[in-house]
């Protein structure tokens, strides 16, 4: 469902609920003109024929006409030529497929500029005999050598009714703003222009992903700069930021606009699938200080979510929890005392926790008992969708299975338990491919299927090659030797 079009307008599906969807419509390319008369046409998909033909019953039209005034907003307040509008489409049915068309009047005719596709949240998890509630996960998208292949792989999966993700989480580094930053300070307009260009390039390549299914995004360091908010250590891209405090503030302010306006990221967002499953999407990057990876207020909200769980919880964060301490040039979550309190809350709770994370440039699935409780942690790391290359490619990595116990760094009152590594994504190292200077993890994304079996919730985890489709089916190939049995959650 969802053929590739030639439009360069953006129509991104952000969060969906049982009854509504948030749509980001506009343009990040400065060459595109603002439509003065335009609509969002919402179509309900009622049949397989509707799905195949990308049409359906018109159930809502949101219309903006020139005579009513210009409703477009600026994603970057110093730039005139890029524009957007957030529309909340409500009154939808739960668990239902919809198509949203961005339509503009051109010379007295209404023309479709772009389409997006979404499924609202179900009222409850399906049984194992139905289509599971499927979640896509991806992170770390370096645009240089992708060529749209990650988007094409996701599109092929989405068009297969048996494999289609209902929603997806992009857990950080959707852009690499600090790569090629330059050795000169920029004024406010230049900072915004440079960052807007980076978003325009990445969003165009990710378009087939962003317009298919609800999307929750998180910020990691490269939405700002490497190891944000810190500047310790030598990094050629950060030299000017470190030498010019005013430039650093201008860059940070422009980067925050990208995070908040384009990616629509908030510190904490929660939603549930009936009484079966609770999700918390937590930005553990943007509020970091020496005191914590979250402000104290936000951290208490996160603990409240953990403490109030009445079903398995799914925590979506930018970095893994099964990790040791970092260093001055690459901080990890255990570097903050809040980490110890979070793991203690997991131990004191009554339910299992599934963590979805990225950042580390490898794919790995782990399972471990949490302290002296009967709860377990299932951690799913998905990184990267597109690898760094050339000189930046030395940051590539391979799966780390060296941590024997969790917590890796001892926490008083929480016994360490053996980590069971269930699966890891393959690696590549072709000596003749000079773009990639060291061994790296295969570009990939994952899906996690949630379903009920009796009174239990189960998950099935799959990993998909983002660069090598099957020549017969066009589907992305499953990652080799990545075969994990379904996991039961409590």
C-alpha positions, -999 to +999 in steps of 0.1 A: +000+000+000+015+033-011+033+036-044+063+059-047+053+092-061+074+120-076+061+147-052+087+165-031+061+179-007+062+163+028+031+145+043+043+129+074+021+108+097+031+115+133+013+101+164-020+082+159-046+072+185-077+050+183-096+079+170-072+105+155-040+111+136-015+140+136-003+150+101+026+173+092+021+187+058+044+212+040+078+215+024+114+216+036+128+223+002+131+261-004+122+257-041+086+245-035+058+270-037+031+274-010-003+262-022-028+289-016-059+267-019-054+232-005-071+203+012-064+172+032-088+145+020-092+115+043-103+082+028-114+051+047-101+019+032-130-005+031-116-034+009-086-051-006-095-033-039-094+000-021-060-008-006-046-020-040-060+011-058-050+035-031-085+049-027-115+046-004-146+063+010-141+100+016-149+105+053-134+140+060-120+170+041-100+197+058-099+227+035-079+259+035-087+286+009-068+318-001-097+339+009-095+327+045-059+338+049-025+321+048-024+293+074+011+281+067+037+284+094+075+285+092+095+255+106+124+279+110+115+314+119+144+331+101+136+314+068+107+324+045+107+297+018+099+266+039+065+260+054+044+235+073+010+230+090+000+205+117-035+190+112-052+167+137-076+144+120-102+132+145-134+112+144-117+081+130-124+044+138-100+023+158-079-003+141-089+011+106-067+018+076-069+053+061-054+073+032-047+110+035-043+130+003-027+164+001-046+182-027-040+216-041-059+237-067-038+244-097-053+264-125-089+256-113-082+219-110-076+199-078-044+179-080-030+153-056+005+164-045+011+136-020-005+107-002+001+091+032-012+059+047-020+051+083-038+026+107-053+039+139-045+021+171-066-010+180-088-012+211-070-043+223-042-066+211-053-092+186-050-129+193-023-151+178-048-160+151-053-125+138-029-099+124-006-089+152-001-053+164+032-047+146+057-020+155+086-009+133+119+004+148+148+022+132+176+046+141+208+062+128+202+074+093+233+088+076+220+099+042+252+098+020+251+064+005+215+053+012+199+064-021+164+058-008+170+021-002+159+020+035+126+037+025+121+013-004+127-017+020+102-003+045+077+004+017+078-031+004+072-045+039+043-020+044+026-031+012+025-067+024-006-071+045+009-100+065+041-080+074+029-043+075+039-024+107+009-006+122+032+022+137+069+029+140+095+044+163+125+062+150+147+064+181+173+090+172+199+103+147+174+107+119+198+135+108+235+140+113+236+177+118+272+179+130+288+160+102+306+185+080+297+214+103+326+234+091+353+255+108+335+289+108+307+304+129+273+310+113+247+336+120+211+327+130+198+325+094+227+305+082+224+280+111+187+275+103+194+272+066+221+246+070+200+225+094+169+229+072+189+216+042+200+186+062+164+178+072+152+183+036+178+158+023+171+131+050+133+136+048+133+132+011+152+099+014+131+087+043+098+098+026+086+062+019+089+055+057+076+088+070+043+087+050+035+051+060+021+045+094+021+066+126+055+078+137+070+086+171+105+101+168+132+106+194+163+128+194+197+115+200+230+134+200+233+140+162+200+159+162+223+185+179+260+175+179+280+145+189+276+137+227+251+166+231+250+186+254+287+181+260+317+192+240+345+174+257+371+156+236+385+165+202+361+163+173+369+184+142+332+190+136+328+205+171+359+228+172+340+260+162+312+252+186+337+250+214+355+281+205+325+304+199+298+303+226+274+326+207+276+302+177+270+273+199+238+289+213+226+298+178+232+263+165+215+247+195+185+269+191+182+260+154+186+223+162+159+224+188+135+238+162+142+208+141+136+185+170+104+202+182+088+214+149+099+189+123+102+158+144+074+169+168+094+154+197+081+159+233+099+148+264+075+120+274+046+106+255+025+076+266-003+055+251-018+021+257-033-007+236-064-014+257-054-031+290-028-052+273+002-030+267+015+004+277+040+024+257+063+053+269+083+073+244+110+091+264+135+117+250+165+111+273+187+134+252+172+169+250+170+177+287+204+163+297+225+182+323+252+171+347+224+162+372+204+138+350+194+126+315+159+141+323+149+171+344+137+160+378+101+167+369+102+146+337+121+119+356+094+117+382+068+114+354+088+085+339+090+067+373+052+073+377+046+055+344+067+025+356+051+024+390+016+025+377+019-003+351-009-028+352+004-047+321+038-051+303+055-019+295+074-008+263+099+019+269+113+036+238+145+055+244+175+067+223+202+046+240+204+011+255+200+002+292+222-028+291+254-008+290+284+002+310+294+038+318+306+060+289+334+085+288+339+122+283+333+120+245+304+095+246+281+094+276+259+064+284+227+063+305+245+046+335+266+078+339+237+094+357+223+085+392+188+085+376+197+053+359+200+034+392+166+047+403+150+037+370+163+001+372+152-001+409+117+009+398+117-019+372+128-043+400+100-031+423+073-033+397+050-061+388+055-064+350+081-070+323+097-042+304+106-041+267+131-015+257+134-003+221+167+017+215+192+027+189+224+048+189+252+022+191+255+012+154+246-024+159+216-046+163+211-069+193+183-085+213+189-094+249+168-108+278+177-107+315+160-110+349+157-077+367+174-080+401+156-101+427+122-097+411+102-120+388+103-093+361+125-094+330+139-068+307+139-075+269+161-050+251+159-046+214+186-024+198+182-014+161+210+006+145+218+017+119+193+022+090+222+037+070+259+035+081+284+063+084+310+063+057+345+075+047+363+092+076+331+092+096+328+054+090+354+047+117+325+052+141+309+020+127+305-008+152+296-045+156+273-062+182+287-061+217+279-092+237+306-087+263+284-076+292+280-108+313+257-094+340+230-068+342+232-042+357+267-040+341+277-015+367+266-028+402+237-010+418+232-014+456+201-035+463+199-049+428+216-083+423+233-088+389+219-115+366+233-132+335+223-116+302+209-139+276+218-126+241+190-139+219+201-125+185+224-101+168+225-085+134+251-096+109+282-076+100+300-067+067+336-059+058+343-058+020+379-048+015+372-034-020+344-010-008+365+020+002+334+039+014+335+019+046+369+018+063+361-009+090+338-037+098+302-025+103+268-038+111+244-045+082+220-017+075+186-028+089+154-021+108+133-043+129+097-051+135+081-064+168+048-081+166+026-080+198-003-104+202-023-123+229-021-160+235-045-169+262-040-145+290-004-138+280+011-111+258+037-124+233+062-107+210+079-119+179+110-099+168+123-098+132+152-080+116+152-068+080+181-059+056+175-023+045+197-026+014+193-060-002+157-069-013+147-103-025+148-102-063+116-123-066+093-107-040+109-073-037+106-076+001+136-069+023+155-100+031+153-112+067+187-108+085+206-141+083+207-163+114+184-139+133+157-163+145+143-156+179+114-176+193+084-157+206+088-142+241+061-142+267+056-111+287+038-107+320 
